[in-house]
Amino acid sequence: MRGTIEALSVTGHGGAVVAVVGNVAEAELTALARLRGQVGSVTIVQFDRSSWDPLAPWERGGLVGAGLIRVTGERRFADTWNAAFQRGARTAALLGGLR
């Protein structure tokens, strides 16, 4: 993933990045988030282990930070995505901060 992030940071300055990830290191999430200054917008969809493993402990799901959507056993993808982008002006302001 590091090579892709580095390539995007060099060739950025427009467009949007939607990264769909599973269990990745915090450093990788941070590096993806840093792309916000180089591309139009960044949205990270992280699938928590509980989204596919019913025995895994559940973590908080939904829109958990600027541009970070966490899918969990409790918060399925469609519901989580739709809720994150249907918050009206508040979401628009939040997503505007991703640039």
C-alpha positions, 0 to 999 in steps of 0.5 A, spaced: 500 500 500 505 504 501 507 504 494 500 506 491 500 512 497 507 515 495 504 515 487 498 518 489 502 523 493 506 525 487 501 525 482 495 528 486 492 535 485 485 533 483 480 527 483 478 523 489 480 517 493 476 512 496 480 507 499 477 500 502 481 497 507 481 491 512 486 490 517 491 495 516 496 499 520 495 505 523 501 508 520 497 506 513 491 510 515 495 516 517 498 516 510 492 515 506 489 521 510 495 525 509 493 525 501 487 530 503 492 536 501 494 533 495 488 530 492 480 533 491 478 528 497 479 522 501 474 517 504 477 511 507 472 505 508 475 500 513 472 494 514 473 492 522 474 484 523 467 484 526 464 485 519 466 478 517 467 475 523 461 474 528 466 472 534 470 478 533 469 484 538 465 489 535 468 496 535 465 503 534 462 503 527 460 509 522 463 515 521 468 515 526 473 521 524 474 526 518 473 521 512 474 515 516 468 510 515 468 504 519 464 498 517 463 493 523 458 487 525 453 492 528 454 497 522 453 494 515 456 497 509 450 500 506 447 503 512 454 506 514 456 509 507 449 512 507 448 515 514 455 518 513 453 521 506 446 523 508 448 528 514 446 534 510 450 540 511 454 537 517 457 532 513 458 537 507 462 541 512 466 535 514 467 532 507 469 539 505 475 539 511 478 533 507 481 537 502 
